[in-house]
Amino acid sequence: MSLVTYHPDLDTQFSRYGIQIPIADERASKTFALVAAEFSSLCQKADLELIKPLGREDLLLVHQRDFIERLFDRETASSEIIKAFELKTESGEYHRYDPTSATVDLLEMLPSVLLQGGASYYAMERALEDGFHYFLGGGMHHAMSFGGRGFCLINDIVIGL
């Protein structure tokens, strides 16, 4: 039984998408390594085979249908991501975002976020069985029913509850 799980593939790594939010991409991996060094029997690299990405039906538990439709529509998804991560100023200029530095298209962030949300949900299920379980990732708790906010595209915490 592990109580803390982590997997590097479940780290969104904003810089890959050209997002220049000052969050060190390696913070989760360093934290996991430090905790695992002290409490190795309680830590485990997440088994990605056991984690299912959140689907539309999961998102509809807490998010409004029109937001989910915009999120899954390739014409409007990038606008929703830009709003959630506050990547444009009121005057329409990019803020903390340089699309030319991206190595991955911004639209590819959604599958990553859905898998990360699925890992949060998985950890909550394990917590119900084991009494405690922590996924070192997720925690996208600022998103509202009508859209993403505060660097959180969806609200994985409320979905899990």
N, CA and C atoms as a LAMMPS dump frame, in Angstrom:
ITEM: TIMESTEP
0
ITEM: NUMBER OF ATOMS
483
ITEM: BOX BOUNDS ff ff ff
-5.0000000000000000e+02 5.0000000000000000e+02
-5.0000000000000000e+02 5.0000000000000000e+02
-5.0000000000000000e+02 5.0000000000000000e+02
ITEM: ATOMS id mol type element x y z
1 1 1 N 0.853 -1.176 0
2 1 2 C 0 0 0
3 1 3 C 0.897 1.238 0
4 2 1 N 0.674 2.095 -0.984
5 2 2 C 1.4 3.367 -0.984
6 2 3 C 0.448 4.46 -0.52
7 3 1 N 0.99 5.466 0.075
8 3 2 C 0.182 6.586 0.543
9 3 3 C 0.449 7.852 -0.256
10 4 1 N 1.566 7.875 -0.956
11 4 2 C 1.926 9.026 -1.779
12 4 3 C 2.317 8.51 -3.154
13 5 1 N 1.674 9.034 -4.192
14 5 2 C 2.028 8.636 -5.549
15 5 3 C 2.376 9.864 -6.377
16 6 1 N 3.187 9.599 -7.377
17 6 2 C 3.635 10.642 -8.293
18 6 3 C 4.067 9.957 -9.583
19 7 1 N 3.947 10.665 -10.681
20 7 2 C 4.497 10.189 -11.946
21 7 3 C 4.884 11.405 -12.772
22 8 1 N 6.091 11.419 -13.324
23 8 2 C 6.523 12.595 -14.093
24 8 3 C 5.634 12.886 -15.3
25 9 1 N 4.998 11.87 -15.866
26 9 2 C 4.111 12.094 -17.014
27 9 3 C 2.811 12.787 -16.621
28 10 1 N 2.569 12.922 -15.328
29 10 2 C 1.358 13.597 -14.851
30 10 3 C 1.639 15.042 -14.436
31 11 1 N 2.791 15.54 -14.806
32 11 2 C 3.163 16.928 -14.54
33 11 3 C 2.872 17.734 -15.809
34 12 1 N 2.048 18.753 -15.708
35 12 2 C 1.627 19.513 -16.891
36 12 3 C 2.791 20.201 -17.594
37 13 1 N 3.81 20.612 -16.893
38 13 2 C 4.984 21.263 -17.471
39 13 3 C 4.576 22.411 -18.397
40 14 1 N 4.112 23.478 -17.781
41 14 2 C 3.589 24.634 -18.503
42 14 3 C 4.532 25.172 -19.569
43 15 1 N 5.818 25.142 -19.305
44 15 2 C 6.777 25.724 -20.248
45 15 3 C 6.717 25.043 -21.615
46 16 1 N 6.335 23.775 -21.672
47 16 2 C 6.212 23.079 -22.966
48 16 3 C 5.166 23.729 -23.854
49 17 1 N 4.184 24.368 -23.243
50 17 2 C 3.089 24.998 -23.981
51 17 3 C 3.343 26.482 -24.236
52 18 1 N 4.514 26.967 -23.849
53 18 2 C 4.835 28.38 -24.015
54 18 3 C 4.34 29.247 -22.874
55 19 1 N 3.809 28.616 -21.839
56 19 2 C 3.301 29.346 -20.678
57 19 3 C 4.477 29.637 -19.756
58 20 1 N 4.64 30.895 -19.43
59 20 2 C 5.805 31.332 -18.663
60 20 3 C 5.449 31.676 -17.222
61 21 1 N 4.588 30.872 -16.638
62 21 2 C 4.242 31.044 -15.226
63 21 3 C 5.442 30.555 -14.418
64 22 1 N 5.908 31.346 -13.467
65 22 2 C 7.136 30.977 -12.754
66 22 3 C 6.941 29.845 -11.742
67 23 1 N 6.677 28.663 -12.278
68 23 2 C 6.561 27.466 -11.443
69 23 3 C 7.638 26.508 -11.925
70 24 1 N 8.499 26.109 -11.045
71 24 2 C 9.565 25.184 -11.423
72 24 3 C 8.949 23.843 -11.802
73 25 1 N 9.193 23.408 -13.034
74 25 2 C 8.61 22.158 -13.507
75 25 3 C 9.055 20.952 -12.687
76 26 1 N 10.209 21.031 -12.07
77 26 2 C 10.723 19.877 -11.34
78 26 3 C 10.33 19.867 -9.867
79 27 1 N 9.497 20.785 -9.422
80 27 2 C 9.181 20.859 -7.987
81 27 3 C 8.505 19.588 -7.477
82 28 1 N 7.595 19.006 -8.253
83 28 2 C 6.917 17.784 -7.807
84 28 3 C 7.897 16.612 -7.759
85 29 1 N 8.735 16.493 -8.781
86 29 2 C 9.676 15.365 -8.799
87 29 3 C 10.692 15.474 -7.661
88 30 1 N 11.157 16.676 -7.376
89 30 2 C 12.101 16.857 -6.262
90 30 3 C 11.434 16.553 -4.921
91 31 1 N 10.207 17.021 -4.757
92 31 2 C 9.482 16.756 -3.511
93 31 3 C 9.274 15.26 -3.327
94 32 1 N 8.836 14.589 -4.398
95 32 2 C 8.614 13.146 -4.314
96 32 3 C 9.912 12.415 -3.968
97 33 1 N 11.008 12.795 -4.595
98 33 2 C 12.295 12.15 -4.327
99 33 3 C 12.71 12.331 -2.869
100 34 1 N 12.504 13.51 -2.33
101 34 2 C 12.866 13.761 -0.928
102 34 3 C 11.996 12.955 0.035
103 35 1 N 10.695 12.917 -0.23
104 35 2 C 9.79 12.148 0.633
105 35 3 C 10.096 10.655 0.504
106 36 1 N 10.31 10.189 -0.726
107 36 2 C 10.598 8.772 -0.947
108 36 3 C 11.918 8.352 -0.3
109 37 1 N 12.895 9.249 -0.265
110 37 2 C 14.173 8.926 0.374
111 37 3 C 13.994 8.669 1.868
112 38 1 N 13.074 9.368 2.471
113 38 2 C 12.834 9.236 3.914
114 38 3 C 11.804 8.145 4.233
115 39 1 N 10.804 8.001 3.359
116 39 2 C 9.685 7.079 3.617
117 39 3 C 9.409 6.216 2.381
118 40 1 N 10.39 5.486 1.923
119 40 2 C 10.278 4.756 0.656
120 40 3 C 9.12 3.764 0.628
121 41 1 N 8.785 3.165 1.744
122 41 2 C 7.709 2.171 1.755
123 41 3 C 6.333 2.802 1.558
124 42 1 N 6.229 4.094 1.735
125 42 2 C 4.943 4.779 1.593
126 42 3 C 4.773 5.462 0.242
127 43 1 N 5.83 5.484 -0.557
128 43 2 C 5.804 6.215 -1.824
129 43 3 C 5.89 5.261 -3.001
130 44 1 N 5.184 5.617 -4.055
131 44 2 C 5.182 4.773 -5.237
132 44 3 C 4.972 5.627 -6.471
133 45 1 N 5.699 5.286 -7.528
134 45 2 C 5.454 5.922 -8.813
135 45 3 C 4.087 5.439 -9.291
136 46 1 N 3.227 6.358 -9.672
137 46 2 C 1.86 6.004 -10.07
138 46 3 C 1.864 5.042 -11.252
139 47 1 N 0.985 4.075 -11.21
140 47 2 C 0.802 3.133 -12.311
141 47 3 C -0.206 3.752 -13.275
142 48 1 N 0.28 4.231 -14.403
143 48 2 C -0.587 4.931 -15.357
144 48 3 C -1.668 4.026 -15.944
145 49 1 N -1.46 2.714 -15.877
146 49 2 C -2.479 1.779 -16.365
147 49 3 C -3.74 1.816 -15.498
148 50 1 N -3.589 2.205 -14.24
149 50 2 C -4.721 2.231 -13.306
150 50 3 C -5.474 3.563 -13.319
151 51 1 N -4.905 4.554 -13.961
152 51 2 C -5.487 5.898 -13.937
153 51 3 C -6.221 6.165 -15.239
154 52 1 N -7.475 6.534 -15.106
155 52 2 C -8.297 6.854 -16.276
156 52 3 C -8.48 8.368 -16.345
157 53 1 N -8.298 8.947 -17.524
158 53 2 C -8.533 10.393 -17.636
159 53 3 C -9.992 10.715 -17.323
160 54 1 N -10.215 11.879 -16.766
161 54 2 C -11.593 12.324 -16.563
162 54 3 C -12.253 12.487 -17.925
163 55 1 N -13.538 12.179 -17.99
164 55 2 C -14.294 12.33 -19.226
165 55 3 C -15.308 13.453 -19.105
166 56 1 N -16.007 13.696 -20.181
167 56 2 C -17.025 14.756 -20.192
168 56 3 C -18.05 14.566 -19.082
169 57 1 N -18.469 13.319 -18.881
170 57 2 C -19.485 13.056 -17.854
171 57 3 C -18.972 13.412 -16.458
172 58 1 N -17.685 13.196 -16.226
173 58 2 C -17.087 13.585 -14.944
174 58 3 C -17.085 15.106 -14.801
175 59 1 N -16.675 15.78 -15.851
176 59 2 C -16.609 17.245 -15.819
177 59 3 C -17.986 17.86 -15.627
178 60 1 N -18.997 17.239 -16.202
179 60 2 C -20.363 17.764 -16.088
180 60 3 C -20.924 17.648 -14.674
181 61 1 N -20.265 16.899 -13.818
182 61 2 C -20.698 16.833 -12.419
183 61 3 C -20.56 18.185 -11.734
184 62 1 N -19.601 18.989 -12.191
185 62 2 C -19.34 20.268 -11.519
186 62 3 C -19.247 21.466 -12.455
187 63 1 N -19.089 21.217 -13.744
188 63 2 C -18.934 22.317 -14.695
189 63 3 C -20.16 22.426 -15.598
190 64 1 N -20.462 23.641 -16.005
191 64 2 C -21.609 23.887 -16.871
192 64 3 C -21.356 23.31 -18.267
193 65 1 N -22.419 22.808 -18.862
194 65 2 C -22.329 22.157 -20.167
195 65 3 C -21.7 23.057 -21.232
196 66 1 N -22.071 24.341 -21.266
197 66 2 C -21.515 25.211 -22.308
198 66 3 C -20.003 25.385 -22.149
199 67 1 N -19.503 25.399 -20.91
200 67 2 C -18.053 25.465 -20.697
201 67 3 C -17.386 24.197 -21.215
202 68 1 N -17.953 23.042 -20.903
203 68 2 C -17.371 21.772 -21.346
204 68 3 C -17.375 21.695 -22.87
205 69 1 N -18.448 22.156 -23.498
206 69 2 C -18.495 22.163 -24.96
207 69 3 C -17.402 23.054 -25.533
208 70 1 N -17.177 24.223 -24.936
209 70 2 C -16.106 25.118 -25.404
210 70 3 C -14.735 24.478 -25.195
211 71 1 N -14.581 23.754 -24.109
212 71 2 C -13.307 23.125 -23.784
213 71 3 C -12.957 22.005 -24.764
214 72 1 N -13.956 21.282 -25.245
215 72 2 C -13.719 20.171 -26.16
216 72 3 C -13.831 20.568 -27.632
217 73 1 N -14.12 21.816 -27.904
218 73 2 C -14.205 22.321 -29.272
219 73 3 C -12.853 22.935 -29.638
220 74 1 N -12.205 22.403 -30.66
221 74 2 C -10.866 22.883 -31.03
222 74 3 C -10.867 24.359 -31.422
223 75 1 N -12.009 24.892 -31.804
224 75 2 C -12.097 26.311 -32.171
225 75 3 C -12.066 27.221 -30.944
226 76 1 N -12.548 26.743 -29.813
227 76 2 C -12.671 27.598 -28.621
228 76 3 C -11.804 27.146 -27.44
229 77 1 N -11.231 25.956 -27.522
230 77 2 C -10.47 25.409 -26.39
231 77 3 C -9.282 26.283 -26.006
232 78 1 N -8.521 26.754 -26.991
233 78 2 C -7.339 27.549 -26.636
234 78 3 C -7.737 28.841 -25.942
235 79 1 N -8.868 29.416 -26.323
236 79 2 C -9.358 30.623 -25.655
237 79 3 C -9.683 30.334 -24.19
238 80 1 N -10.262 29.177 -23.914
239 80 2 C -10.573 28.786 -22.532
240 80 3 C -9.296 28.574 -21.723
241 81 1 N -8.293 27.983 -22.345
242 81 2 C -7.015 27.769 -21.659
243 81 3 C -6.349 29.113 -21.373
244 82 1 N -6.367 29.997 -22.352
245 82 2 C -5.772 31.33 -22.182
246 82 3 C -6.461 32.085 -21.053
247 83 1 N -7.784 31.977 -20.968
248 83 2 C -8.514 32.635 -19.867
249 83 3 C -8.14 32.03 -18.513
250 84 1 N -8.121 30.704 -18.444
251 84 2 C -7.841 30.027 -17.167
252 84 3 C -6.453 30.363 -16.635
253 85 1 N -5.506 30.5 -17.531
254 85 2 C -4.13 30.761 -17.119
255 85 3 C -3.759 32.241 -17.208
256 86 1 N -4.766 33.07 -17.491
257 86 2 C -4.586 34.53 -17.51
258 86 3 C -3.415 34.92 -18.405
259 87 1 N -3.453 34.424 -19.656
260 87 2 C -2.337 34.601 -20.577
261 87 3 C -2.487 35.797 -21.508
262 88 1 N -3.58 36.539 -21.367
263 88 2 C -3.768 37.766 -22.144
264 88 3 C -4.205 38.879 -21.218
265 89 1 N -3.733 40.073 -21.526
266 89 2 C -4.149 41.25 -20.769
267 89 3 C -5.506 41.709 -21.285
268 90 1 N -6.106 42.662 -20.601
269 90 2 C -7.393 43.208 -21.049
270 90 3 C -7.287 43.828 -22.435
271 91 1 N -6.106 44.315 -22.787
272 91 2 C -5.909 44.913 -24.112
273 91 3 C -5.624 43.862 -25.183
274 92 1 N -5.583 42.581 -24.793
275 92 2 C -5.409 41.501 -25.755
276 92 3 C -3.971 41.088 -26.01
277 93 1 N -3.028 41.649 -25.265
278 93 2 C -1.615 41.295 -25.428
279 93 3 C -1.296 40.049 -24.598
280 94 1 N -0.386 39.237 -25.128
281 94 2 C 0.022 38.055 -24.368
282 94 3 C 0.722 38.462 -23.082
283 95 1 N 0.433 37.716 -22.031
284 95 2 C 1.006 37.946 -20.711
285 95 3 C 1.476 36.595 -20.178
286 96 1 N 2.74 36.459 -19.895
287 96 2 C 3.316 35.196 -19.418
288 96 3 C 3.087 34.058 -20.405
289 97 1 N 3.032 34.407 -21.687
290 97 2 C 2.773 33.397 -22.707
291 97 3 C 3.506 33.776 -23.986
292 98 1 N 4.296 32.835 -24.488
293 98 2 C 5.01 33.03 -25.742
294 98 3 C 4.787 31.798 -26.604
295 99 1 N 3.784 31.852 -27.486
296 99 2 C 3.486 30.671 -28.304
297 99 3 C 4.673 30.209 -29.149
298 100 1 N 5.587 31.126 -29.484
299 100 2 C 6.738 30.735 -30.303
300 100 3 C 7.729 29.869 -29.53
301 101 1 N 7.669 29.889 -28.204
302 101 2 C 8.574 29.052 -27.402
303 101 3 C 7.965 27.687 -27.08
304 102 1 N 6.72 27.472 -27.473
305 102 2 C 6.038 26.212 -27.171
306 102 3 C 6.628 25.062 -27.982
307 103 1 N 6.791 23.931 -27.33
308 103 2 C 7.197 22.71 -28.028
309 103 3 C 6.004 21.771 -28.199
310 104 1 N 4.903 22.099 -27.525
311 104 2 C 3.661 21.331 -27.617
312 104 3 C 2.528 22.33 -27.826
313 105 1 N 1.612 22.023 -28.742
314 105 2 C 0.477 22.9 -29.016
315 105 3 C -0.384 23.065 -27.768
316 106 1 N -0.842 24.276 -27.54
317 106 2 C -1.664 24.589 -26.368
318 106 3 C -2.892 23.68 -26.275
319 107 1 N -3.45 23.292 -27.413
320 107 2 C -4.632 22.422 -27.415
321 107 3 C -4.339 21.034 -26.843
322 108 1 N -3.074 20.655 -26.824
323 108 2 C -2.705 19.347 -26.283
324 108 3 C -2.677 19.337 -24.759
325 109 1 N -2.911 20.491 -24.148
326 109 2 C -2.911 20.541 -22.69
327 109 3 C -4.124 19.811 -22.105
328 110 1 N -5.257 19.854 -22.782
329 110 2 C -6.476 19.251 -22.228
330 110 3 C -6.308 17.771 -21.89
331 111 1 N -5.799 16.922 -22.793
332 111 2 C -5.626 15.517 -22.408
333 111 3 C -4.722 15.343 -21.186
334 112 1 N -3.693 16.165 -21.081
335 112 2 C -2.797 16.108 -19.921
336 112 3 C -3.538 16.475 -18.64
337 113 1 N -4.343 17.529 -18.7
338 113 2 C -5.111 17.973 -17.532
339 113 3 C -6.139 16.911 -17.137
340 114 1 N -6.786 16.294 -18.124
341 114 2 C -7.787 15.264 -17.83
342 114 3 C -7.154 14.028 -17.19
343 115 1 N -5.951 13.675 -17.635
344 115 2 C -5.256 12.542 -17.019
345 115 3 C -4.813 12.897 -15.6
346 116 1 N -4.325 14.109 -15.422
347 116 2 C -3.928 14.553 -14.085
348 116 3 C -5.145 14.581 -13.151
349 117 1 N -6.28 15.048 -13.654
350 117 2 C -7.509 15.027 -12.864
351 117 3 C -7.929 13.608 -12.525
352 118 1 N -7.722 12.691 -13.463
353 118 2 C -8.008 11.283 -13.205
354 118 3 C -7.122 10.715 -12.111
355 119 1 N -5.883 11.179 -12.05
356 119 2 C -4.972 10.737 -10.985
357 119 3 C -5.432 11.262 -9.63
358 120 1 N -5.935 12.487 -9.604
359 120 2 C -6.485 13.026 -8.348
360 120 3 C -7.666 12.179 -7.895
361 121 1 N -8.542 11.851 -8.836
362 121 2 C -9.717 11.034 -8.529
363 121 3 C -9.289 9.65 -8.02
364 122 1 N -8.305 9.068 -8.682
365 122 2 C -7.783 7.764 -8.271
366 122 3 C -7.266 7.821 -6.831
367 123 1 N -6.525 8.871 -6.506
368 123 2 C -5.991 9.015 -5.146
369 123 3 C -7.121 9.151 -4.128
370 124 1 N -8.184 9.845 -4.496
371 124 2 C -9.322 9.987 -3.576
372 124 3 C -10.003 8.641 -3.345
373 125 1 N -10.116 7.845 -4.412
374 125 2 C -10.689 6.505 -4.247
375 125 3 C -9.825 5.662 -3.312
376 126 1 N -8.504 5.724 -3.497
377 126 2 C -7.588 4.972 -2.623
378 126 3 C -7.698 5.463 -1.182
379 127 1 N -7.871 6.757 -0.996
380 127 2 C -8.001 7.311 0.362
381 127 3 C -9.232 6.748 1.056
382 128 1 N -10.315 6.566 0.315
383 128 2 C -11.522 5.991 0.908
384 128 3 C -11.281 4.547 1.345
385 129 1 N -10.458 3.828 0.593
386 129 2 C -10.155 2.437 0.931
387 129 3 C -9.103 2.316 2.032
388 130 1 N -8.072 3.165 1.96
389 130 2 C -6.906 3.023 2.838
390 130 3 C -6.856 4.02 3.986
391 131 1 N -7.731 5.003 3.983
392 131 2 C -7.717 6.011 5.039
393 131 3 C -6.943 7.263 4.687
394 132 1 N -5.971 7.151 3.802
395 132 2 C -5.193 8.307 3.356
396 132 3 C -4.483 7.939 2.067
397 133 1 N -4.454 8.867 1.141
398 133 2 C -3.664 8.703 -0.079
399 133 3 C -3.465 10.083 -0.671
400 134 1 N -2.264 10.372 -1.102
401 134 2 C -1.958 11.689 -1.647
402 134 3 C -1.322 11.544 -3.016
403 135 1 N -1.878 12.249 -3.987
404 135 2 C -1.28 12.329 -5.317
405 135 3 C -0.526 13.643 -5.4
406 136 1 N 0.746 13.568 -5.665
407 136 2 C 1.576 14.757 -5.762
408 136 3 C 1.414 15.351 -7.164
409 137 1 N 0.315 16.041 -7.329
410 137 2 C -0.083 16.653 -8.596
411 137 3 C -1.534 17.048 -8.446
412 138 1 N -2.158 17.453 -9.514
413 138 2 C -3.572 17.835 -9.42
414 138 3 C -3.764 19.042 -8.529
415 139 1 N -4.856 19.042 -7.803
416 139 2 C -5.152 20.172 -6.92
417 139 3 C -5.653 21.384 -7.665
418 140 1 N -6.337 21.15 -8.763
419 140 2 C -6.838 22.253 -9.596
420 140 3 C -8.161 22.745 -9.019
421 141 1 N -8.081 23.486 -7.947
422 141 2 C -9.265 23.835 -7.172
423 141 3 C -9.826 25.226 -7.448
424 142 1 N -9.196 26.025 -8.288
425 142 2 C -9.702 27.377 -8.536
426 142 3 C -10.752 27.446 -9.645
427 143 1 N -10.833 26.431 -10.485
428 143 2 C -11.782 26.459 -11.596
429 143 3 C -13.212 26.551 -11.069
430 144 1 N -14.018 27.316 -11.785
431 144 2 C -15.414 27.535 -11.408
432 144 3 C -16.322 26.68 -12.29
433 145 1 N -17.598 26.662 -11.979
434 145 2 C -18.537 25.877 -12.781
435 145 3 C -18.589 26.378 -14.219
436 146 1 N -18.399 27.67 -14.421
437 146 2 C -18.547 28.293 -15.737
438 146 3 C -17.238 28.411 -16.508
439 147 1 N -16.099 28.057 -15.894
440 147 2 C -14.835 28.143 -16.617
441 147 3 C -13.629 28.012 -15.715
442 148 1 N -12.488 27.841 -16.351
443 148 2 C -11.239 27.739 -15.619
444 148 3 C -10.823 29.083 -15.046
445 149 1 N -10.1 29.044 -13.931
446 149 2 C -9.622 30.256 -13.257
447 149 3 C -8.357 29.928 -12.473
448 150 1 N -7.57 30.958 -12.204
449 150 2 C -6.431 30.817 -11.3
450 150 3 C -5.47 29.693 -11.64
451 151 1 N -5.161 29.525 -12.928
452 151 2 C -4.243 28.488 -13.416
453 151 3 C -4.829 27.088 -13.279
454 152 1 N -6.14 26.982 -13.119
455 152 2 C -6.826 25.69 -13.006
456 152 3 C -7.866 25.6 -14.117
457 153 1 N -7.663 24.689 -15.06
458 153 2 C -8.581 24.564 -16.182
459 153 3 C -9.881 23.876 -15.771
460 154 1 N -9.767 22.889 -14.904
461 154 2 C -10.939 22.175 -14.383
462 154 3 C -10.8 22.101 -12.867
463 155 1 N -11.85 21.659 -12.193
464 155 2 C -11.789 21.53 -10.739
465 155 3 C -11.796 20.051 -10.364
466 156 1 N -10.615 19.451 -10.355
467 156 2 C -10.512 18.021 -10.062
468 156 3 C -10.886 17.685 -8.625
469 157 1 N -10.692 18.621 -7.723
470 157 2 C -11.003 18.366 -6.315
471 157 3 C -12.507 18.184 -6.122
472 158 1 N -13.3 19.094 -6.66
473 158 2 C -14.757 18.997 -6.501
474 158 3 C -15.296 17.791 -7.263
475 159 1 N -14.74 17.491 -8.423
476 159 2 C -15.169 16.306 -9.169
477 159 3 C -14.97 15.059 -8.309
478 160 1 N -13.843 14.976 -7.631
479 160 2 C -13.552 13.818 -6.785
480 160 3 C -14.443 13.698 -5.572
481 161 1 N -14.902 14.844 -5.093
482 161 2 C -15.768 14.808 -3.915
483 161 3 C -17.132 14.28 -4.289
